[in-house]
């Protein structure tokens, strides 16, 4: 028996890792298809409800864990292949790759541990293009969501992540069909929910396909961490203004499918006479969600909630700063709770040249105006302003804080008292509705008057 170093063939390890990763994605795709079939089956009654509950709480969870195991095992094999190559290089008598001329060690996830965005950028810049491309291909979730990796590379990685998500959703199912022969009292509501879920799934797949095709740019995409950031415009050496737009309460990934959170940012990018604006529509973490009362009067006003989420925006903004051209200005626009997230990131150490509140919620404890920042608030009379005036949802809010220049607009319904309790007015300020044009034009004038 020969005595010496025993090791696996890196190519075979990579092939096995790829097979395991592919099997995991295939299992998730089947899981999505099965889940849709379970939800859409025209089977009312307690037995059906019990089966659906067992599917959601147990069976689908077991399959999802199996898929996660396959994905993790595949990544571990790829890491082992890289370690095997490094070991070969170390024993290769000065020949890169241990007897494989030209082969270089691959970058690994561990290389990112403990690094700040600036340190990540320095590490990334030190890699060869071949190493960067390999890292993106092998670790797209990490490459697409690590602050400090250049946004162009993150967008490439997130196109892969979007494709993986589409595969997990599975093949497009047929829409659920209403069965008029089912007479159960709860069937119409069940059918409506099934159709709503189907429509949302279709919209999600269509949106993500645009990311795969390069028609939209995802600067971050990590559904497991409730993170999605869409870049609008080009962030490059010609950028003169970079806007971080943070939408409000109850924004989730599905909100992005219809373009609602992106509309004001798109308008601002298109309005810039110099064509030098890039915008990041930011939802980099969990936002207040759930039923209306819980979202607005519990999570949105929670100081602990904003303190837990603000550091994610601080780190993302640090990545934005790394690529900002000299002389470009940074603008943060926060709608509703989004303003709490923005000002929370200021508490955590972020600086913006201008902060614009759109019917903004109260700033968190510890916030003070940055003397180097210009602040302004735009609003209609609405339910949030009334709640703030009544001391229901915070004391230190933009329409009270002296640092904010204040702009109040007459609402569509005129000056009657009901407008002060309007939810529609609260949303209107963050839209491109023609009625909101005067407010948008004032905002654009403020941003571009330098």
C-alpha positions in Angstrom: 0.0 0.0 0.0 1.5 3.3 -1.0 2.2 5.7 1.8 1.4 9.4 1.1 -1.3 12.1 1.0 -4.8 10.7 0.3 -7.3 13.1 -1.1 -10.4 13.5 -3.3 -10.5 14.7 -6.8 -11.7 18.4 -6.7 -13.5 18.1 -10.0 -15.5 15.1 -8.8 -16.3 16.8 -5.5 -17.5 19.9 -7.4 -19.6 17.7 -9.7 -21.2 15.9 -6.7 -21.8 19.2 -5.0 -23.5 20.6 -8.1 -25.7 17.5 -8.3 -26.7 17.9 -4.7 -27.5 21.6 -5.2 -29.5 20.8 -8.3 -31.4 18.1 -6.4 -32.2 20.4 -3.6 -33.5 23.0 -6.0 -35.6 20.4 -7.8 -37.0 19.2 -4.5 -38.0 22.8 -3.7 -39.6 23.1 -7.1 -41.6 20.0 -6.5 -42.5 21.3 -3.1 -43.9 24.5 -4.6 -45.9 22.5 -7.1 -47.3 20.2 -4.5 -48.1 23.0 -2.2 -50.1 24.7 -4.9 -51.9 21.5 -5.7 -52.8 21.0 -2.0 -54.1 24.6 -1.7 -56.1 24.4 -4.9 -57.7 21.0 -4.5 -61.5 21.4 -4.4 -61.8 19.5 -1.1 -63.7 21.3 1.6 -64.5 19.9 5.1 -62.7 19.2 8.3 -60.6 16.3 6.9 -59.3 18.6 4.2 -58.5 21.4 6.7 -56.7 18.9 8.9 -54.6 17.6 5.9 -53.8 21.1 4.8 -52.7 22.0 8.3 -50.5 18.8 8.5 -49.0 19.7 5.1 -48.1 23.2 6.2 -46.9 22.4 9.7 -45.2 19.1 9.1 -44.9 17.5 5.7 -43.8 20.5 3.7 -41.4 21.5 6.5 -39.7 18.1 6.4 -39.3 18.4 2.6 -37.9 21.9 2.9 -35.4 20.8 5.5 -34.3 18.0 3.2 -33.9 20.5 0.4 -31.9 22.7 2.7 -29.7 19.8 3.7 -28.9 19.0 0.1 -28.1 22.6 -0.6 -25.8 22.8 2.4 -24.1 19.5 1.6 -23.6 20.7 -2.0 -21.9 23.9 -0.8 -19.8 21.9 1.7 -18.5 19.7 -1.1 -17.6 22.7 -3.2 -15.7 24.1 -0.2 -13.9 20.8 0.3 -12.9 20.8 -3.4 -11.4 24.3 -2.9 -9.6 23.2 0.2 -8.2 20.2 -1.7 -6.9 22.5 -4.4 -5.3 24.7 -1.8 -3.6 21.7 -0.2 -2.4 20.6 -3.6 -1.0 24.1 -4.2 0.8 24.0 -0.9 2.5 20.8 -1.9 3.0 21.6 -5.6 6.7 22.6 -5.4 5.9 26.2 -6.5 3.5 25.2 -9.3 0.1 26.9 -9.0 -2.6 24.3 -8.4 -0.3 21.5 -7.4 0.7 20.4 -10.8 -2.2 22.2 -12.7 -0.5 25.3 -14.3 -2.6 28.4 -14.1 -5.0 27.3 -11.5 -5.6 29.7 -8.7 -7.2 29.2 -5.3 -10.9 30.1 -5.2 -12.4 32.8 -2.9 -14.4 31.3 0.0 -17.3 32.5 2.2 -15.0 32.4 5.2 -12.9 35.1 3.6 -15.7 37.6 4.3 -16.2 36.8 8.0 -15.7 39.8 10.3 -15.1 42.3 7.5 -16.6 45.7 7.3 -18.0 46.8 3.9 -14.7 48.7 3.2 -12.6 45.7 4.0 -14.9 43.5 1.8 -14.3 45.9 -1.1 -10.6 45.8 -0.6 -10.7 42.0 -0.6 -12.8 41.9 -3.7 -10.6 44.3 -5.5 -7.7 42.0 -4.8 -9.3 39.0 -6.5 -8.7 38.2 -10.1 -11.7 38.4 -12.4 -11.8 34.6 -12.7 -12.0 34.3 -8.9 -14.8 36.9 -8.7 -16.8 35.1 -11.4 -16.3 31.8 -9.7 -17.4 33.2 -6.3 -20.6 34.7 -7.9 -21.4 31.4 -9.6 -20.7 29.2 -6.5 -22.1 31.6 -3.8 -24.7 33.8 -5.4 -26.7 34.4 -2.2 -23.6 35.7 -0.4 -22.2 37.6 -3.4 -25.6 39.3 -4.0 -26.1 40.5 -0.5 -22.7 41.3 1.0 -22.2 45.0 1.5 -18.9 46.0 0.0 -19.1 43.8 -3.1 -19.7 46.2 -6.0 -23.3 46.7 -7.0 -22.7 45.6 -10.6 -21.4 42.3 -9.3 -24.3 42.0 -6.8 -26.8 42.5 -9.5 -25.2 39.7 -11.5 -25.4 37.4 -8.5 -29.0 38.4 -7.7 -30.0 37.5 -11.3 -28.8 34.0 -10.4 -30.7 34.2 -7.0 -33.8 35.2 -8.9 -33.5 32.2 -11.2 -33.1 29.9 -8.2 -36.2 31.4 -6.7 -38.2 30.9 -9.9 -37.1 27.2 -9.8 -38.2 26.8 -6.3 -41.6 28.2 -7.2 -41.9 25.4 -9.7 -43.6 25.3 -13.1 -46.5 27.7 -13.7 -49.7 26.0 -12.5 -53.0 26.5 -14.1 -55.2 29.0 -12.3 -57.6 27.5 -9.8 -61.0 26.9 -11.3 -64.2 27.6 -9.5 -66.4 24.5 -9.1 -70.1 25.5 -8.9 -71.0 22.0 -7.7 -69.2 22.5 -4.4 -71.9 23.8 -2.0 -69.9 24.2 1.2 -70.4 27.6 2.8 -66.7 28.4 3.1 -65.8 27.3 -0.5 -66.2 30.8 -2.2 -63.8 32.3 0.3 -61.4 29.4 0.0 -61.4 29.7 -3.8 -60.8 33.5 -3.5 -57.8 32.9 -1.3 -56.4 30.2 -3.7 -56.8 32.5 -6.7 -55.2 35.4 -4.8 -52.2 33.2 -3.9 -51.9 32.0 -7.5 -52.0 35.5 -8.9 -49.3 36.6 -6.4 -47.1 33.7 -7.4 -47.5 34.5 -11.0 -46.6 38.2 -10.4 -43.6 37.1 -8.4 -42.3 34.8 -11.1 -42.8 37.5 -13.7 -40.9 40.1 -11.6 -38.0 37.8 -10.9 -37.8 36.8 -14.6 -37.2 40.5 -15.3 -34.2 40.4 -13.0 -32.9 37.2 -14.8 -33.3 39.0 -18.1 -31.5 42.2 -16.9 -34.6 44.3 -17.2 -34.5 45.2 -13.5 -31.5 45.4 -11.2 -31.6 43.8 -7.7 -28.9 45.3 -5.5 -30.0 42.9 -2.8 -32.3 39.8 -2.8 -32.5 37.5 0.1 -36.1 36.3 0.7 -35.1 34.3 3.8 -34.1 37.6 5.4 -37.0 39.6 4.0 -34.5 41.6 1.9 -35.1 43.1 -1.5 -33.5 46.3 -2.9 -34.1 47.4 -6.5 -31.7 49.8 -8.1 -33.2 52.3 -10.6 -30.8 54.1 -13.0 -27.1 53.6 -13.3 -24.8 54.0 -10.3 -21.5 54.8 -11.9 -18.8 57.4 -12.3 -21.4 59.9 -13.8 -23.8 59.7 -10.9 -24.3 63.1 -9.2 -27.2 62.1 -6.9 -27.9 58.8 -5.2 -31.3 58.4 -3.5 -32.0 55.8 -0.9 -35.8 55.5 -0.9 -37.3 53.6 2.0 -41.0 52.8 1.7 -43.4 52.5 4.5 -45.3 50.2 6.8 -46.4 46.8 5.4 -44.1 46.9 2.4 -43.0 43.4 1.5 -41.5 41.6 -1.5 -44.9 41.3 -3.1 -45.3 45.1 -3.0 -42.4 45.3 -5.4 -44.1 43.1 -8.0 -46.6 45.8 -9.0 -44.1 48.7 -8.9 -45.7 50.7 -6.1 -42.6 51.3 -3.8 -40.5 52.1 -6.8 -42.8 54.7 -8.4 -41.5 57.9 -6.7 -37.9 56.8 -7.1 -38.4 56.1 -10.8 -40.0 59.5 -11.2 -37.1 61.2 -9.5 -34.6 59.4 -11.6 -36.5 60.3 -14.8 -36.9 63.9 -13.7 -33.2 64.7 -13.1 -32.3 67.2 -15.8 -28.7 66.0 -15.7 -29.7 62.3 -15.9 -27.2 61.7 -13.1 -29.5 60.2 -10.5 -29.4 56.6 -9.3 -32.0 55.3 -6.7 -32.0 52.4 -4.3 -35.5 51.3 -3.3 -34.6 49.8 0.0 -36.2 47.0 2.0 -33.1 45.4 3.4 -34.8 43.7 6.4 -38.2 43.0 7.9 -40.6 45.9 7.9 -43.7 46.3 10.1 -46.2 43.9 8.7 -49.4 42.0 9.6 -52.9 43.3 10.2 -53.4 47.1 9.9 -53.7 47.9 13.7 -50.8 45.6 14.6 -48.5 47.0 11.8 -49.2 50.7 12.4 -49.8 50.9 16.1 -47.6 48.2 17.5 -44.6 47.3 15.3 -44.3 50.7 13.5 -44.2 52.6 16.8 -41.9 50.1 18.5 -38.5 51.6 19.4 -37.1 48.1 19.7 -38.2 47.2 16.2 -36.5 50.2 14.6 -33.4 49.8 16.7 -33.1 46.2 15.4 -33.5 47.1 11.8 -31.6 50.4 11.5 -28.1 48.8 11.5 -28.9 46.9 8.3 -29.6 50.2 6.5 -26.5 51.7 8.0 -24.4 48.9 6.5 -26.1 49.1 3.2 -25.5 52.8 3.1 -21.9 52.2 3.9 -21.7 50.2 0.7 -23.4 53.0 -1.2 -20.8 55.4 0.1 -18.0 53.2 -1.1 -19.1 53.7 -4.8 -20.2 57.3 -4.6 -18.3 59.5 -7.0 -16.6 62.6 -5.6 -19.0 65.5 -5.3 -22.2 63.3 -5.5 -24.9 64.0 -3.0 -26.7 61.3 -0.9 -30.5 61.7 -0.4 -32.6 59.6 2.0 -36.4 59.6 1.3 -38.5 57.9 3.9 -42.3 57.3 3.6 -44.2 56.7 6.9 -42.2 54.1 8.9 -39.5 54.4 6.3 -38.5 57.7 7.9 -38.1 56.0 11.2 -35.7 53.5 9.5 -33.8 56.4 7.9 -33.4 58.4 11.1 -32.7 55.2 13.0 -29.7 54.6 10.7 -28.6 58.2 11.5 -28.6 57.2 15.2 -26.5 54.2 14.2 -23.9 56.5 12.5 -25.1 57.1 8.9 -24.8 60.6 7.3 -27.0 61.8 4.5 -26.8 65.2 2.7 -30.6 65.5 2.7 -33.3 63.7 4.5 -36.9 64.0 3.1 -39.9 62.8 5.0 -43.1 61.8 3.2 -45.7 61.7 5.9 -42.9 60.5 8.1 -43.3 58.7 11.4 -41.6 59.8 14.6 -37.8 59.6 14.9 -36.5 57.0 17.4 -35.1 57.8 20.8 -31.6 59.2 20.7 -32.1 61.0 17.3 -30.8 64.5 16.9 -30.5 66.5 13.7 -27.2 66.2 11.9 -25.9 69.8 11.5 -24.5 68.7 8.1 -27.9 67.4 6.8 -30.8 69.4 5.3 -34.2 68.1 6.5 -37.7 68.6 5.0 -41.1 67.1 5.4 -44.0 66.8 2.9 -47.4 65.6 3.9 -51.2 66.0 3.5 -53.5 66.0 6.5 -53.8 62.3 7.2 -54.3 59.7 9.9 -50.6 59.5 10.9 -50.3 63.3 11.4 -53.5 63.3 13.5 -52.2 60.4 15.6 -48.9 62.2 16.1 -50.6 65.4 17.1 -52.6 63.4 19.6 -49.5 61.8 21.1 -50.6 58.3 20.0 -47.6 57.2 17.9 -44.6 59.2 19.1 -43.5 62.6 20.2 -40.5 63.6 18.1 -42.1 63.6 14.6 -41.1 65.7 11.5 -44.0 68.1 11.5 -43.0 69.1 15.1 -39.2 68.9 14.9 -37.7 72.3 14.2 -34.9 70.9 12.0 -37.5 69.9 9.3 -38.7 72.5 6.7 -42.4 71.8 6.5 -44.7 71.5 3.5 -48.4 70.7 3.9 -50.7 70.3 0.9 -54.4 70.5 0.5 -55.9 67.0 0.1 -58.2 65.8 -2.6 -61.2 66.0 -0.3 -60.7 69.6 0.7 -60.6 70.9 4.2 -63.4 68.8 5.8 -62.5 67.1 9.1 -62.6 63.6 7.6 -59.4 64.3 5.7 -57.5 64.4 9.0 -58.2 60.7 9.4 -57.6 59.6 5.8 -55.4 56.6 5.1 -55.6 57.4 1.4 -53.9 60.8 2.0 -51.2 59.0 3.9 -50.4 56.9 0.8 -51.0 59.7 -1.7 -47.8 61.6 -0.8 -45.7 58.6 -1.9 -47.3 58.1 -5.3 -47.1 59.6 -8.8 -50.8 60.3 -8.9 -51.4 63.4 -10.9 -52.9 65.1 -7.9 -49.6 64.7 -6.1 -47.6 66.4 -8.9 -47.2 69.7 -7.0 -45.6 67.9 -4.0 -43.3 65.8 -6.3 -42.2 68.9 -8.2 -41.3 70.6 -5.0 -39.3 67.6 -3.8 -37.5 67.4 -7.1 -36.7 71.1 -6.9 -35.2 70.6 -3.5 -33.1 67.7 -4.5 -31.7 69.1 -7.7 -31.3 72.7 -6.5 -27.6 72.4 -5.4 
